[in-house]
Amino acid sequence: MNKPEKNLVISKKLKGDDGHKTFSIRIKDETVERLDDLAKKTNRSRNDLINMLLDYAMDYCEVK
């Protein structure tokens, strides 16, 4: 798969503005570590990041 032409920009989130429900998924330990690192840098929850990343990936997904 080709790399998208532009990066997904994630801004820091202010505390108290959640608006999401809990969602459980099974993922690799390495992915959890990367999510945790990104969560710390952006002050966002894993759930929030997963939703953003999935939305971004679906925009650049191609089914063959």
N, CA, C and O atoms as a Maestro MAE file, in Angstrom:
{
 s_m_m2io_version
 :::
 2.0.0
}

f_m_ct {
 s_m_title
 :::
 protein
 m_atom[256] {
  # First column is atom index #
  i_m_mmod_type
  r_m_x_coord
  r_m_y_coord
  r_m_z_coord
  i_m_residue_number
  s_m_chain_name
  s_m_pdb_residue_name
  s_m_pdb_atom_name
  i_m_atomic_number
  :::
  1 25 0.845 -1.179 0.000 1 A "MET " " N  " 7
  2 3 0.000 0.000 0.000 1 A "MET " " CA " 6
  3 2 0.885 1.235 0.000 1 A "MET " " C  " 6
  4 15 1.877 1.293 0.727 1 A "MET " " O  " 8
  5 25 0.537 2.203 -0.797 2 A "ASN " " N  " 7
  6 3 1.297 3.447 -0.876 2 A "ASN " " CA " 6
  7 2 1.030 4.326 0.331 2 A "ASN " " C  " 6
  8 15 -0.062 4.300 0.898 2 A "ASN " " O  " 8
  9 25 2.022 5.101 0.719 3 A "LYS " " N  " 7
  10 3 1.865 6.044 1.825 3 A "LYS " " CA " 6
  11 2 0.990 7.210 1.362 3 A "LYS " " C  " 6
  12 15 1.181 7.726 0.261 3 A "LYS " " O  " 8
  13 25 0.023 7.633 2.203 4 A "PRO " " N  " 7
  14 3 -0.815 8.774 1.832 4 A "PRO " " CA " 6
  15 2 0.027 10.013 1.570 4 A "PRO " " C  " 6
  16 15 1.138 10.147 2.082 4 A "PRO " " O  " 8
  17 25 -0.520 10.910 0.769 5 A "GLU " " N  " 7
  18 3 0.194 12.131 0.405 5 A "GLU " " CA " 6
  19 2 0.326 13.111 1.553 5 A "GLU " " C  " 6
  20 15 1.238 13.937 1.560 5 A "GLU " " O  " 8
  21 25 -0.572 13.032 2.526 6 A "LYS " " N  " 7
  22 3 -0.475 13.951 3.656 6 A "LYS " " CA " 6
  23 2 -0.603 13.187 4.964 6 A "LYS " " C  " 6
  24 15 -1.210 12.118 5.014 6 A "LYS " " O  " 8
  25 25 -0.030 13.741 6.015 7 A "ASN " " N  " 7
  26 3 -0.067 13.126 7.329 7 A "ASN " " CA " 6
  27 2 -1.356 13.467 8.049 7 A "ASN " " C  " 6
  28 15 -1.980 14.492 7.776 7 A "ASN " " O  " 8
  29 25 -1.750 12.604 8.968 8 A "LEU " " N  " 7
  30 3 -2.880 12.879 9.849 8 A "LEU " " CA " 6
  31 2 -2.362 13.765 10.970 8 A "LEU " " C  " 6
  32 15 -1.455 13.363 11.699 8 A "LEU " " O  " 8
  33 25 -2.914 14.956 11.123 9 A "VAL " " N  " 7
  34 3 -2.493 15.891 12.158 9 A "VAL " " CA " 6
  35 2 -3.414 15.717 13.357 9 A "VAL " " C  " 6
  36 15 -4.631 15.852 13.232 9 A "VAL " " O  " 8
  37 25 -2.835 15.416 14.525 10 A "ILE " " N  " 7
  38 3 -3.598 15.210 15.749 10 A "ILE " " CA " 6
  39 2 -3.229 16.311 16.722 10 A "ILE " " C  " 6
  40 15 -2.084 16.408 17.163 10 A "ILE " " O  " 8
  41 25 -4.205 17.137 17.052 11 A "SER " " N  " 7
  42 3 -3.953 18.218 18.006 11 A "SER " " CA " 6
  43 2 -4.167 17.707 19.419 11 A "SER " " C  " 6
  44 15 -4.821 16.685 19.626 11 A "SER " " O  " 8
  45 25 -3.613 18.419 20.391 12 A "LYS " " N  " 7
  46 3 -3.808 18.045 21.784 12 A "LYS " " CA " 6
  47 2 -5.254 18.305 22.171 12 A "LYS " " C  " 6
  48 15 -5.873 19.261 21.703 12 A "LYS " " O  " 8
  49 25 -5.784 17.445 23.029 13 A "LYS " " N  " 7
  50 3 -7.167 17.552 23.456 13 A "LYS " " CA " 6
  51 2 -7.226 18.069 24.883 13 A "LYS " " C  " 6
  52 15 -6.455 17.640 25.742 13 A "LYS " " O  " 8
  53 25 -8.133 18.981 25.128 14 A "LEU " " N  " 7
  54 3 -8.322 19.500 26.477 14 A "LEU " " CA " 6
  55 2 -9.112 18.490 27.293 14 A "LEU " " C  " 6
  56 15 -10.021 17.850 26.765 14 A "LEU " " O  " 8
  57 25 -8.784 18.337 28.563 15 A "LYS " " N  " 7
  58 3 -9.483 17.399 29.434 15 A "LYS " " CA " 6
  59 2 -10.930 17.828 29.617 15 A "LYS " " C  " 6
  60 15 -11.248 19.017 29.592 15 A "LYS " " O  " 8
  61 25 -11.811 16.833 29.802 16 A "GLY " " N  " 7
  62 3 -13.213 17.101 30.043 16 A "GLY " " CA " 6
  63 2 -14.070 17.106 28.793 16 A "GLY " " C  " 6
  64 15 -15.287 17.261 28.892 16 A "GLY " " O  " 8
  65 25 -13.475 16.941 27.614 17 A "ASP " " N  " 7
  66 3 -14.222 16.967 26.364 17 A "ASP " " CA " 6
  67 2 -14.122 15.599 25.698 17 A "ASP " " C  " 6
  68 15 -13.437 15.459 24.685 17 A "ASP " " O  " 8
  69 25 -14.805 14.571 26.258 18 A "ASP " " N  " 7
  70 3 -14.682 13.207 25.763 18 A "ASP " " CA " 6
  71 2 -15.739 12.888 24.713 18 A "ASP " " C  " 6
  72 15 -15.429 12.874 23.522 18 A "ASP " " O  " 8
  73 25 -16.979 12.632 25.125 19 A "GLY " " N  " 7
  74 3 -18.056 12.374 24.177 19 A "GLY " " CA " 6
  75 2 -17.981 11.038 23.452 19 A "GLY " " C  " 6
  76 15 -18.646 10.874 22.429 19 A "GLY " " O  " 8
  77 25 -17.204 10.078 23.936 20 A "HIS " " N  " 7
  78 3 -17.085 8.773 23.301 20 A "HIS " " CA " 6
  79 2 -17.467 7.672 24.284 20 A "HIS " " C  " 6
  80 15 -17.353 7.845 25.498 20 A "HIS " " O  " 8
  81 25 -17.919 6.542 23.752 21 A "LYS " " N  " 7
  82 3 -18.249 5.379 24.572 21 A "LYS " " CA " 6
  83 2 -17.087 4.393 24.533 21 A "LYS " " C  " 6
  84 15 -16.262 4.427 23.620 21 A "LYS " " O  " 8
  85 25 -17.032 3.518 25.527 22 A "THR " " N  " 7
  86 3 -15.969 2.518 25.616 22 A "THR " " CA " 6
  87 2 -16.087 1.509 24.479 22 A "THR " " C  " 6
  88 15 -17.186 1.095 24.112 22 A "THR " " O  " 8
  89 25 -14.933 1.116 23.924 23 A "PHE " " N  " 7
  90 3 -14.877 0.188 22.801 23 A "PHE " " CA " 6
  91 2 -13.687 -0.731 23.008 23 A "PHE " " C  " 6
  92 15 -12.567 -0.256 23.199 23 A "PHE " " O  " 8
  93 25 -13.910 -2.046 22.973 24 A "SER " " N  " 7
  94 3 -12.826 -3.009 23.185 24 A "SER " " CA " 6
  95 2 -12.430 -3.667 21.875 24 A "SER " " C  " 6
  96 15 -13.283 -4.073 21.086 24 A "SER " " O  " 8
  97 25 -11.112 -3.768 21.650 25 A "ILE " " N  " 7
  98 3 -10.584 -4.472 20.486 25 A "ILE " " CA " 6
  99 2 -9.374 -5.284 20.916 25 A "ILE " " C  " 6
  100 15 -8.797 -5.034 21.974 25 A "ILE " " O  " 8
  101 25 -8.995 -6.245 20.106 26 A "ARG " " N  " 7
  102 3 -7.809 -7.058 20.375 26 A "ARG " " CA " 6
  103 2 -6.722 -6.607 19.396 26 A "ARG " " C  " 6
  104 15 -6.893 -6.693 18.180 26 A "ARG " " O  " 8
  105 25 -5.594 -6.119 19.950 27 A "ILE " " N  " 7
  106 3 -4.497 -5.633 19.110 27 A "ILE " " CA " 6
  107 2 -3.161 -6.097 19.675 27 A "ILE " " C  " 6
  108 15 -3.075 -6.530 20.824 27 A "ILE " " O  " 8
  109 25 -2.132 -6.000 18.861 28 A "LYS " " N  " 7
  110 3 -0.786 -6.414 19.262 28 A "LYS " " CA " 6
  111 2 -0.239 -5.509 20.363 28 A "LYS " " C  " 6
  112 15 -0.589 -4.333 20.461 28 A "LYS " " O  " 8
  113 25 0.636 -6.096 21.194 29 A "ASP " " N  " 7
  114 3 1.277 -5.337 22.271 29 A "ASP " " CA " 6
  115 2 2.036 -4.123 21.730 29 A "ASP " " C  " 6
  116 15 2.014 -3.051 22.334 29 A "ASP " " O  " 8
  117 25 2.705 -4.298 20.591 30 A "GLU " " N  " 7
  118 3 3.474 -3.202 20.010 30 A "GLU " " CA " 6
  119 2 2.556 -2.038 19.611 30 A "GLU " " C  " 6
  120 15 2.926 -0.871 19.739 30 A "GLU " " O  " 8
  121 25 1.375 -2.369 19.133 31 A "THR " " N  " 7
  122 3 0.421 -1.335 18.739 31 A "THR " " CA " 6
  123 2 -0.076 -0.573 19.957 31 A "THR " " C  " 6
  124 15 -0.244 0.646 19.911 31 A "THR " " O  " 8
  125 25 -0.314 -1.301 21.055 32 A "VAL " " N  " 7
  126 3 -0.734 -0.652 22.299 32 A "VAL " " CA " 6
  127 2 0.346 0.318 22.776 32 A "VAL " " C  " 6
  128 15 0.037 1.430 23.205 32 A "VAL " " O  " 8
  129 25 1.596 -0.096 22.702 33 A "GLU " " N  " 7
  130 3 2.705 0.771 23.110 33 A "GLU " " CA " 6
  131 2 2.749 2.030 22.252 33 A "GLU " " C  " 6
  132 15 2.956 3.128 22.768 33 A "GLU " " O  " 8
  133 25 2.557 1.874 20.948 34 A "ARG " " N  " 7
  134 3 2.558 3.036 20.054 34 A "ARG " " CA " 6
  135 2 1.368 3.948 20.336 34 A "ARG " " C  " 6
  136 15 1.505 5.171 20.328 34 A "ARG " " O  " 8
  137 25 0.206 3.356 20.585 35 A "LEU " " N  " 7
  138 3 -0.976 4.146 20.932 35 A "LEU " " CA " 6
  139 2 -0.773 4.904 22.235 35 A "LEU " " C  " 6
  140 15 -1.118 6.081 22.340 35 A "LEU " " O  " 8
  141 25 -0.205 4.213 23.238 36 A "ASP " " N  " 7
  142 3 0.043 4.865 24.532 36 A "ASP " " CA " 6
  143 2 1.000 6.040 24.386 36 A "ASP " " C  " 6
  144 15 0.801 7.086 25.004 36 A "ASP " " O  " 8
  145 25 2.031 5.872 23.575 37 A "ASP " " N  " 7
  146 3 2.986 6.956 23.342 37 A "ASP " " CA " 6
  147 2 2.302 8.135 22.666 37 A "ASP " " C  " 6
  148 15 2.507 9.285 23.055 37 A "ASP " " O  " 8
  149 25 1.491 7.849 21.657 38 A "LEU " " N  " 7
  150 3 0.765 8.905 20.953 38 A "LEU " " CA " 6
  151 2 -0.263 9.568 21.875 38 A "LEU " " C  " 6
  152 15 -0.468 10.780 21.812 38 A "LEU " " O  " 8
  153 25 -0.900 8.776 22.720 39 A "ALA " " N  " 7
  154 3 -1.881 9.314 23.663 39 A "ALA " " CA " 6
  155 2 -1.221 10.294 24.629 39 A "ALA " " C  " 6
  156 15 -1.785 11.347 24.927 39 A "ALA " " O  " 8
  157 25 -0.044 9.956 25.111 40 A "LYS " " N  " 7
  158 3 0.680 10.849 26.024 40 A "LYS " " CA " 6
  159 2 1.063 12.154 25.331 40 A "LYS " " C  " 6
  160 15 0.945 13.233 25.911 40 A "LYS " " O  " 8
  161 25 1.518 12.044 24.093 41 A "LYS " " N  " 7
  162 3 1.962 13.231 23.353 41 A "LYS " " CA " 6
  163 2 0.806 14.165 23.003 41 A "LYS " " C  " 6
  164 15 0.997 15.377 22.914 41 A "LYS " " O  " 8
  165 25 -0.396 13.611 22.804 42 A "THR " " N  " 7
  166 3 -1.526 14.406 22.337 42 A "THR " " CA " 6
  167 2 -2.586 14.662 23.401 42 A "THR " " C  " 6
  168 15 -3.538 15.405 23.163 42 A "THR " " O  " 8
  169 25 -2.426 14.049 24.577 43 A "ASN " " N  " 7
  170 3 -3.403 14.169 25.663 43 A "ASN " " CA " 6
  171 2 -4.785 13.690 25.207 43 A "ASN " " C  " 6
  172 15 -5.803 14.286 25.558 43 A "ASN " " O  " 8
  173 25 -4.809 12.613 24.426 44 A "ARG " " N  " 7
  174 3 -6.060 12.011 23.948 44 A "ARG " " CA " 6
  175 2 -6.137 10.566 24.431 44 A "ARG " " C  " 6
  176 15 -5.115 9.951 24.738 44 A "ARG " " O  " 8
  177 25 -7.336 10.037 24.494 45 A "SER " " N  " 7
  178 3 -7.522 8.651 24.901 45 A "SER " " CA " 6
  179 2 -7.193 7.708 23.742 45 A "SER " " C  " 6
  180 15 -7.166 8.116 22.581 45 A "SER " " O  " 8
  181 25 -6.944 6.446 24.079 46 A "ARG " " N  " 7
  182 3 -6.737 5.443 23.038 46 A "ARG " " CA " 6
  183 2 -7.949 5.394 22.118 46 A "ARG " " C  " 6
  184 15 -7.815 5.357 20.895 46 A "ARG " " O  " 8
  185 25 -9.124 5.396 22.719 47 A "ASN " " N  " 7
  186 3 -10.358 5.313 21.938 47 A "ASN " " CA " 6
  187 2 -10.454 6.459 20.941 47 A "ASN " " C  " 6
  188 15 -10.783 6.250 19.773 47 A "ASN " " O  " 8
  189 25 -10.172 7.642 21.395 48 A "ASP " " N  " 7
  190 3 -10.226 8.815 20.517 48 A "ASP " " CA " 6
  191 2 -9.241 8.661 19.358 48 A "ASP " " C  " 6
  192 15 -9.581 8.922 18.204 48 A "ASP " " O  " 8
  193 25 -8.028 8.237 19.676 49 A "LEU " " N  " 7
  194 3 -7.012 8.051 18.641 49 A "LEU " " CA " 6
  195 2 -7.392 6.949 17.666 49 A "LEU " " C  " 6
  196 15 -7.220 7.101 16.457 49 A "LEU " " O  " 8
  197 25 -7.911 5.835 18.187 50 A "ILE " " N  " 7
  198 3 -8.313 4.726 17.312 50 A "ILE " " CA " 6
  199 2 -9.383 5.185 16.336 50 A "ILE " " C  " 6
  200 15 -9.328 4.845 15.154 50 A "ILE " " O  " 8
  201 25 -10.361 5.957 16.816 51 A "ASN " " N  " 7
  202 3 -11.400 6.476 15.930 51 A "ASN " " CA " 6
  203 2 -10.814 7.388 14.861 51 A "ASN " " C  " 6
  204 15 -11.177 7.282 13.690 51 A "ASN " " O  " 8
  205 25 -9.918 8.276 15.252 52 A "MET " " N  " 7
  206 3 -9.293 9.178 14.289 52 A "MET " " CA " 6
  207 2 -8.481 8.402 13.252 52 A "MET " " C  " 6
  208 15 -8.573 8.665 12.053 52 A "MET " " O  " 8
  209 25 -7.689 7.448 13.728 53 A "LEU " " N  " 7
  210 3 -6.839 6.666 12.831 53 A "LEU " " CA " 6
  211 2 -7.665 5.794 11.887 53 A "LEU " " C  " 6
  212 15 -7.318 5.649 10.714 53 A "LEU " " O  " 8
  213 25 -8.756 5.213 12.391 54 A "LEU " " N  " 7
  214 3 -9.622 4.405 11.532 54 A "LEU " " CA " 6
  215 2 -10.298 5.262 10.470 54 A "LEU " " C  " 6
  216 15 -10.360 4.874 9.303 54 A "LEU " " O  " 8
  217 25 -10.803 6.419 10.868 55 A "ASP " " N  " 7
  218 3 -11.419 7.318 9.896 55 A "ASP " " CA " 6
  219 2 -10.420 7.708 8.812 55 A "ASP " " C  " 6
  220 15 -10.754 7.722 7.627 55 A "ASP " " O  " 8
  221 25 -9.204 8.020 9.221 56 A "TYR " " N  " 7
  222 3 -8.159 8.405 8.274 56 A "TYR " " CA " 6
  223 2 -7.823 7.236 7.338 56 A "TYR " " C  " 6
  224 15 -7.705 7.415 6.126 56 A "TYR " " O  " 8
  225 25 -7.671 6.043 7.915 57 A "ALA " " N  " 7
  226 3 -7.321 4.862 7.107 57 A "ALA " " CA " 6
  227 2 -8.423 4.539 6.106 57 A "ALA " " C  " 6
  228 15 -8.132 4.170 4.969 57 A "ALA " " O  " 8
  229 25 -9.684 4.673 6.512 58 A "MET " " N  " 7
  230 3 -10.771 4.370 5.596 58 A "MET " " CA " 6
  231 2 -10.808 5.330 4.414 58 A "MET " " C  " 6
  232 15 -11.232 4.950 3.323 58 A "MET " " O  " 8
  233 25 -10.369 6.566 4.617 59 A "ASP " " N  " 7
  234 3 -10.310 7.521 3.521 59 A "ASP " " CA " 6
  235 2 -9.256 7.149 2.490 59 A "ASP " " C  " 6
  236 15 -9.358 7.540 1.328 59 A "ASP " " O  " 8
  237 25 -8.240 6.393 2.908 60 A "TYR " " N  " 7
  238 3 -7.150 6.010 1.996 60 A "TYR " " CA " 6
  239 2 -7.119 4.523 1.690 60 A "TYR " " C  " 6
  240 15 -6.129 4.014 1.164 60 A "TYR " " O  " 8
  241 25 -8.196 3.828 2.017 61 A "CYS " " N  " 7
  242 3 -8.283 2.387 1.801 61 A "CYS " " CA " 6
  243 2 -8.762 2.103 0.383 61 A "CYS " " C  " 6
  244 15 -9.633 2.795 -0.144 61 A "CYS " " O  " 8
  245 25 -8.182 1.080 -0.219 62 A "GLU " " N  " 7
  246 3 -8.592 0.664 -1.562 62 A "GLU " " CA " 6
  247 2 -8.887 -0.836 -1.525 62 A "GLU " " C  " 6
  248 15 -8.046 -1.623 -1.090 62 A "GLU " " O  " 8
  249 25 -10.055 -1.228 -1.973 63 A "VAL " " N  " 7
  250 3 -10.442 -2.640 -2.003 63 A "VAL " " CA " 6
  251 2 -10.200 -3.169 -3.413 63 A "VAL " " C  " 6
  252 15 -10.653 -2.582 -4.395 63 A "VAL " " O  " 8
  253 25 -9.481 -4.283 -3.497 64 A "LYS " " N  " 7
  254 3 -9.204 -4.892 -4.811 64 A "LYS " " CA " 6
  255 2 -9.866 -6.241 -4.898 64 A "LYS " " C  " 6
  256 15 -9.756 -6.918 -5.920 64 A "LYS " " O  " 8
  :::
 }
 m_bond[255] {
  # First column is bond index #
  i_m_from
  i_m_to
  i_m_order
  :::
  1 1 2 1
  2 2 3 1
  3 3 4 2
  4 3 5 1
  5 5 6 1
  6 6 7 1
  7 7 8 2
  8 7 9 1
  9 9 10 1
  10 10 11 1
  11 11 12 2
  12 11 13 1
  13 13 14 1
  14 14 15 1
  15 15 16 2
  16 15 17 1
  17 17 18 1
  18 18 19 1
  19 19 20 2
  20 19 21 1
  21 21 22 1
  22 22 23 1
  23 23 24 2
  24 23 25 1
  25 25 26 1
  26 26 27 1
  27 27 28 2
  28 27 29 1
  29 29 30 1
  30 30 31 1
  31 31 32 2
  32 31 33 1
  33 33 34 1
  34 34 35 1
  35 35 36 2
  36 35 37 1
  37 37 38 1
  38 38 39 1
  39 39 40 2
  40 39 41 1
  41 41 42 1
  42 42 43 1
  43 43 44 2
  44 43 45 1
  45 45 46 1
  46 46 47 1
  47 47 48 2
  48 47 49 1
  49 49 50 1
  50 50 51 1
  51 51 52 2
  52 51 53 1
  53 53 54 1
  54 54 55 1
  55 55 56 2
  56 55 57 1
  57 57 58 1
  58 58 59 1
  59 59 60 2
  60 59 61 1
  61 61 62 1
  62 62 63 1
  63 63 64 2
  64 63 65 1
  65 65 66 1
  66 66 67 1
  67 67 68 2
  68 67 69 1
  69 69 70 1
  70 70 71 1
  71 71 72 2
  72 71 73 1
  73 73 74 1
  74 74 75 1
  75 75 76 2
  76 75 77 1
  77 77 78 1
  78 78 79 1
  79 79 80 2
  80 79 81 1
  81 81 82 1
  82 82 83 1
  83 83 84 2
  84 83 85 1
  85 85 86 1
  86 86 87 1
  87 87 88 2
  88 87 89 1
  89 89 90 1
  90 90 91 1
  91 91 92 2
  92 91 93 1
  93 93 94 1
  94 94 95 1
  95 95 96 2
  96 95 97 1
  97 97 98 1
  98 98 99 1
  99 99 100 2
  100 99 101 1
  101 101 102 1
  102 102 103 1
  103 103 104 2
  104 103 105 1
  105 105 106 1
  106 106 107 1
  107 107 108 2
  108 107 109 1
  109 109 110 1
  110 110 111 1
  111 111 112 2
  112 111 113 1
  113 113 114 1
  114 114 115 1
  115 115 116 2
  116 115 117 1
  117 117 118 1
  118 118 119 1
  119 119 120 2
  120 119 121 1
  121 121 122 1
  122 122 123 1
  123 123 124 2
  124 123 125 1
  125 125 126 1
  126 126 127 1
  127 127 128 2
  128 127 129 1
  129 129 130 1
  130 130 131 1
  131 131 132 2
  132 131 133 1
  133 133 134 1
  134 134 135 1
  135 135 136 2
  136 135 137 1
  137 137 138 1
  138 138 139 1
  139 139 140 2
  140 139 141 1
  141 141 142 1
  142 142 143 1
  143 143 144 2
  144 143 145 1
  145 145 146 1
  146 146 147 1
  147 147 148 2
  148 147 149 1
  149 149 150 1
  150 150 151 1
  151 151 152 2
  152 151 153 1
  153 153 154 1
  154 154 155 1
  155 155 156 2
  156 155 157 1
  157 157 158 1
  158 158 159 1
  159 159 160 2
  160 159 161 1
  161 161 162 1
  162 162 163 1
  163 163 164 2
  164 163 165 1
  165 165 166 1
  166 166 167 1
  167 167 168 2
  168 167 169 1
  169 169 170 1
  170 170 171 1
  171 171 172 2
  172 171 173 1
  173 173 174 1
  174 174 175 1
  175 175 176 2
  176 175 177 1
  177 177 178 1
  178 178 179 1
  179 179 180 2
  180 179 181 1
  181 181 182 1
  182 182 183 1
  183 183 184 2
  184 183 185 1
  185 185 186 1
  186 186 187 1
  187 187 188 2
  188 187 189 1
  189 189 190 1
  190 190 191 1
  191 191 192 2
  192 191 193 1
  193 193 194 1
  194 194 195 1
  195 195 196 2
  196 195 197 1
  197 197 198 1
  198 198 199 1
  199 199 200 2
  200 199 201 1
  201 201 202 1
  202 202 203 1
  203 203 204 2
  204 203 205 1
  205 205 206 1
  206 206 207 1
  207 207 208 2
  208 207 209 1
  209 209 210 1
  210 210 211 1
  211 211 212 2
  212 211 213 1
  213 213 214 1
  214 214 215 1
  215 215 216 2
  216 215 217 1
  217 217 218 1
  218 218 219 1
  219 219 220 2
  220 219 221 1
  221 221 222 1
  222 222 223 1
  223 223 224 2
  224 223 225 1
  225 225 226 1
  226 226 227 1
  227 227 228 2
  228 227 229 1
  229 229 230 1
  230 230 231 1
  231 231 232 2
  232 231 233 1
  233 233 234 1
  234 234 235 1
  235 235 236 2
  236 235 237 1
  237 237 238 1
  238 238 239 1
  239 239 240 2
  240 239 241 1
  241 241 242 1
  242 242 243 1
  243 243 244 2
  244 243 245 1
  245 245 246 1
  246 246 247 1
  247 247 248 2
  248 247 249 1
  249 249 250 1
  250 250 251 1
  251 251 252 2
  252 251 253 1
  253 253 254 1
  254 254 255 1
  255 255 256 2
  :::
 }
}
